[in-house]
Amino acid sequence: MTMATRTRIARLRALGLTGLATTGAAAAALTLMPTTAQAAEATQVHASTAVTASSNDSRATSGQKSGYSNNLDGWIKQSLQIMKSKGIPGSYDGLKRNIMRESGGNPSAQNNWDVNAQKGTPSKGLLQVIDPTFNAYHVNGTAKSVTDPVANITAAANYAAHRYGSIDNVNSAY
């Protein structure tokens, strides 16, 4: 076995142990949002209970009002504009990375099986936010709906800023 192979194996072992430690810590903590696989599974398994857009969702209205596309790219860009005006840190890449992990980009994703759901507060939306967290970190100027993509992104980024300094610092369920 070459030195490069041994080094590569050692790095993989270290990453694996770090992943296990992180997973263990996340499992021990009360998580607010599931992983992408969990969100995707919840969306597929519980499709009949998924939250749908309502008339006050930005999916139905903000694309026309704001000049942003009524899709993930537009929702992120609109959220970033609001975040900037409110002094909430975060980047396009940080938001998109977390959205793709949490919901796969599905604004109607809802986790109906984790500990939060078992307690009656399922994680919802692009960044899998529970209602109490959404209500506590809701940002004025966005819809009062946890499933509204722009409101969900902006509230989650506000929460992450208070808890971790920025959504950019979040690299796992939080």
Order of alpha helices (4+ residues) and beta strands (2+ residues): alpha-alpha-alpha-alpha-alpha-beta-alpha-beta-alpha-alpha
